[in-house]
Amino acid sequence: MKHLLIVGPSGIGKTTLMKRLTQSLRGGPIDGFLTEEFREHEQRMGFWLSPLDGRQVLLAHRRMETGHRVGPYKVNVQVLEDVAVPIIRRGMGQACVLFLDELGKMELCSQPFQQAVQDAFDHGPSIVATGGLQPLPFLNALKRRRDVELVPLTSANRGLVEEELGARLTALCAEDDTVRALQRQADRICEMIVTGDAALIDIEIQQAALREAAARAFPDKQALYQLLYESRFRRLWQQFRHEEIR
């Protein structure tokens, strides 16, 4: 799958996960932004837009005098259009992975921002984005895309998801030809699952071939196949075929 969309309720740890993933890829061909909480005396007062280049710009605040109201906050839409949109455009041309945290009510109140996100999903690099569970039309459309893998985040699976996605993104950004060949083989299996045209036995044959190729390439890393691919295939099977693969 080209894109990852990490979904979960507010406060589950999506931004923390994104921060750790970007830190693990520091120095690599990545771009994007985080949306971080701004707190005063333990109370959440607003949100920072934090580009990966180290800047931090106030996106929303409870006491902001002007802006688009979302719940108790006023959103500075100009920040989205003057800071976030250029980051997305830059990442489309330069990054291997573009991080977009998050695609929620605040961020989606800007039409130019929505258009930039749409263009990035259509024509850009691999995207790792986060979104909530609320029924937002733009976000719902992204969730239905065949090139988007949904990654549900829960308190029970946070550690496993971080380990899996960290390994997958490191492999995606790698310059190693062997790793890239395995990635292309895995992508073909993903396409077989998503399109629904291939029989289960054919998918299993391709999975076995990939498992053997990974074992030959990395004989000292026996858990590599399960970490990089098995969870991914199972998740896609549930997402697009709505059943467990045996």
N, C-alpha and C positions, 0 to 999 in steps of 0.2 A: 504494500500500500504506500502511496506517495505521501499522504498526510496523516497525522495523529491528532485526534481531538480528545483531550482528557476531560471527562465530565464528572461532576459531583456537586453536592450541596455546598453552600457557603460555609467556610470554616473547616473544611475537610482536609485542607493542606495542598491545594492545587498550586498556589504561588510558591510555597516552600519547595514543592517538588520541582517546579520549573527553575527556581533559583539553583537548586542542587545540580540539575541537569546542565544548566549553562556553565556552572563552575567546573563541572567535570570536563567540559569541552573548551575551557578557556584557552585562548590562543588559536583556536580552530576557525574555520570559515563559517561563523555563525553571526546572526544579527537579530534584532528584535527588541522587545521591551517587556518589563514586568509591571504589574499593577499592585503596588504595595500599600498596606494600611498605614495611616497616620494617626497616632494615638496621643492623647493627653490625659494623664492621670488614669491610665488603664481604660479609658473610654475611646472608642474609635470615632475620630472626628472627620476623617476624610481619607483620600487616597493620593498617593504619588504615582505618576507615570515615570518609570525608571528604565530608560534605555540602557542597553548592554554596554554602551560606551562610557558609562559612569555618571551620567547626568541624572538629576532628579527634579522633576517639575510637578508642581501641585496641580492635580487633575480635578479634584472635587473636595469640598469642605462643607461642613454644616453651617458655618457662619459666613460663607462667601455671599457677597451682596448681589452679584449678578450671575447668570448662567442658567442652564437647562436643569430644572428640578427633577431629580430621581430619588424618590423616597425622602429622607431627611437631608439630602445633600444637594448642593448646586454644582453643576458640572461645567468646567471651563472648556467648552467645545473647541475653542481656538487652539488649545493644547493638542487635542487630537489631530486637528488639521494642519497645524504648523510644526508639530514634533513627530507624532506617531505616523502620519501619512508619509512624510519623507523617509522615515526609517524603513517602512514597508517597501517603498519604491526602490530604495538603495539595496535592501536585502534581496529583492527580486533579481537584481543584476549581479550581485557579488557573493551572496551567501550560499552555503550548501544546505544549511538548516535555518529557518526563520521562526523565531519564537514569538508568539502573540498571546499575551496573558493580560486581560482575559477578554472574551467576546460576550459581554453582558449588556445590561440596559444602559449603563453609563457610556460605554464605548460606542454602542450602536445608535446613540442619539445623533451622530454625525453622519450625514449621507456621503460626504467625500471619504470618510473613514471606511464606511461599508463598501464603497466602490473599490477602494484600494485593497481591502481584504479579499473581495471577490476576484479581483484581477490576480492577486497573489495565489489564490487557490487554483485559478484557471491556468496561469502561465508562469508561476514562480517556482522556486525550489521546494524541497520538502518542508512542510510546515508542522510545527508542534504548537497547538493552541489549547486553551482551556475554555470551558463554558459551564454554565450552571444547568440546573434541571428545569428551569422555568421555560414555558412555551413561547419563545421568541421566534417569529417567522423566519428571520434571516438565519438564526442559529439552527433552527429546525431543518432548513434547506441544506445547510452544510452537513448536518448529521445524516441526511439521506444520500449524500453523494457516494458513488461507488469507489472513489479514490480516497475516501476518508475512513480510517479505522477508529472506531470508538473505544476508548480506554476508560471504563468506569473506575473511579477512585473511591475507596472506602477506608475506614480506619483499620480494617483487617488486612488489606492488601497493599498498603502504601509502600512498605519495605520491598516487597516483591516487584511491584511496578517500577520503583526507582531502579532497582538492580537490572531489570529487563530492559527498560528504555535507555538506561545509561549505556549498556552494552550495545544495543542496537544502533544508537546514534553515533557511538564511537566507531562502529563498523561502517556506518554510512559515510562518515567523513574521512575514512581511512584512504590512504593512497595505495595500499597493498592490492595488487592485481588478483591475488587468490581470494581475498575477502570480497572484492567487488564481484568476482565470478560467482561466489556463493550467494551474494546478495541478488544477483540477476536470476539465479536459479530459484531462490525463494520468492522473488517477485512473480515469476511465472506460475508458481503454485498458488500464490494469492489470487492471481487473475482467474485461475481455474475454479477456485472456491467461489469468488465473487460473482462471476458470470452465470454460474449455475448450469453450465452446459456439460461439464465433465462429470463422469461417473465417479463414485466414491473409490472404486478399485483403482482407477487411473490416478487419482490424487494420491492414494496411499503408495502407489508405485513410485511416483515422483518424490514423495516425502522420504521414502526409503533410500532413494538414490542421493538425495541431499544429505541425509543422515550419514551415509557412507562417505560422501565427499568431504563433509566436515570432519569426520573422524580421520580420514587420510591427511587432510591439511593440517589438523591440529590434534595429533594423537595424544598429547599430554593434557588436553582439555576435554574430558569426556562429557562434561555437562554443557558444552557449548551449544549443541543442537537444541536442547530443551530450553536453555536461557534465551537464545536468539530467535528461535523459530516455532517451537512447539506451542507456546502460549499464544503467539501471534495467529497461527493457523486455527487453533481452537476458538479464539475470540472471533475471528472472521466467520467461521462456520456458524457460530451462534448468531452473529449480527446479520448475515445475509441469507443463511438457510434456516435460521431459527430452530436449530436442533444441535445436539452434541454430536461431534464426530467420535466414532468409537476407536 
